[in-house]
Amino acid sequence: MSQTILRTERAQLVPLSDEHLEYQVELDADPEVMRYVGGARTREQVEKKHRETLAEADRVPGLGYWAGFVAGDFAGYWILRAPDPDGEESVEGQAELGFRLLRRYWRKGLASEGSRELMRHGLEDLGLRRIFARASAANTASRATMAALGLQCVREFQADPSYFPPGTDLRAVEYAITREQWGARR
Ligand SMILES: CC(C)(COP(=O)(O)OP(=O)(O)OC[C@H]1O[C@@H](n2cnc3c(N)ncnc32)[C@H](O)[C@@H]1OP(=O)(O)O)[C@@H](O)C(=O)NCCC(=O)NCCS
């Protein structure tokens, strides 16, 4: 099953494609947006990431990145991706949730609104058994969003330093929700 277009009350989530590259360049150029995720990116860095992201979506049916639009305007992107096959997570039945919005769309309930639909899609349509999300321990907005979605903090760990500029605070947290917990909340 390839990625599906998803809709919420305010947003349309469209599987990420080449036509969204310029939006990603704008989003990832903002140092405030990228504060806890490795810092602002140049166009070249975003182009490389974009190609990797699309290749990953081809590899794992149904999962990937979604560009989110509100009244036709790009607001950011939402992620429900397969875990890194080289990571310690068992890949089977799990996916990693993420979100990154343009600053003008923060604090309007949009990250959680889009994420709820992605979680429903993942756990109910795709049959996932667990969704997890990771963030810098200092990323208050991300932690508050994960908690608002019903994910629980399951561990603290040190992030891989190779993904971050020298001097980055590497303390990180993982939140998660199982299909059973999701069902109980519904
Ligand atoms: C994290 C991010 C996506 C949140 O987006 P958002 O649309 O503002 O989040 P929402 O409005 O859906 O808020 C969800 C919950 O988090 C809370 N929250 C959001 N930002 C917050 C902040 N800066 N401080 C405290 N709480 C915050 C909201 O009050 C809400 O809680 P509630 O439902 O209990 O009222 C946004 O801040 C962002 O794009 N940050 C930069 C990228 C990033 O760090 N992504 C996460 C990487 S792990």
The ligand as a Gaussian input file, in Angstrom:
#p B3LYP/6-31G(d) Opt

LIG

0 1
 C        6.944000      20.781000      18.112000
 C        5.963000      21.509000      17.207000
 C        5.737000      20.677000      15.933000
 C        4.629000      21.693000      17.951000
 O        3.688000      22.201000      17.045000
 P        2.348000      22.946000      17.478000
 O        1.418000      22.905000      16.301000
 O        2.699000      24.265000      18.044000
 O        1.789000      21.994000      18.625000
 P        0.266000      21.982000      19.085000
 O       -0.299000      23.369000      18.945000
 O       -0.459000      20.860000      18.441000
 O        0.415000      21.702000      20.646000
 C        0.334000      20.413000      21.213000
 C        0.460000      20.537000      22.723000
 O        1.774000      20.998000      23.065000
 C        1.703000      22.229000      23.781000
 N        2.825000      23.062000      23.332000
 C        3.150000      23.352000      22.047000
 N        4.236000      24.155000      22.017000
 C        4.572000      24.369000      23.329000
 C        5.610000      25.109000      23.953000
 N        6.520000      25.807000      23.221000
 N        5.677000      25.098000      25.296000
 C        4.781000      24.405000      26.052000
 N        3.767000      23.675000      25.491000
 C        3.676000      23.666000      24.153000
 C        0.358000      22.811000      23.443000
 O       -0.113000      23.667000      24.451000
 C       -0.497000      21.553000      23.328000
 O       -0.823000      21.058000      24.598000
 P       -2.365000      20.832000      25.034000
 O       -2.994000      20.006000      23.925000
 O       -2.246000      20.107000      26.330000
 O       -2.931000      22.208000      25.105000
 C        6.506000      22.920000      16.796000
 O        6.862000      23.618000      17.949000
 C        7.711000      22.831000      15.876000
 O        7.575000      22.706000      14.643000
 N        8.934000      22.916000      16.469000
 C       10.163000      22.871000      15.690000
 C       10.448000      21.505000      15.098000
 C       10.622000      20.456000      16.169000
 O       11.331000      20.649000      17.147000
 N        9.966000      19.311000      15.942000
 C       10.025000      18.192000      16.857000
 C       11.278000      17.449000      16.654000
 S       11.411000      16.074000      17.755000

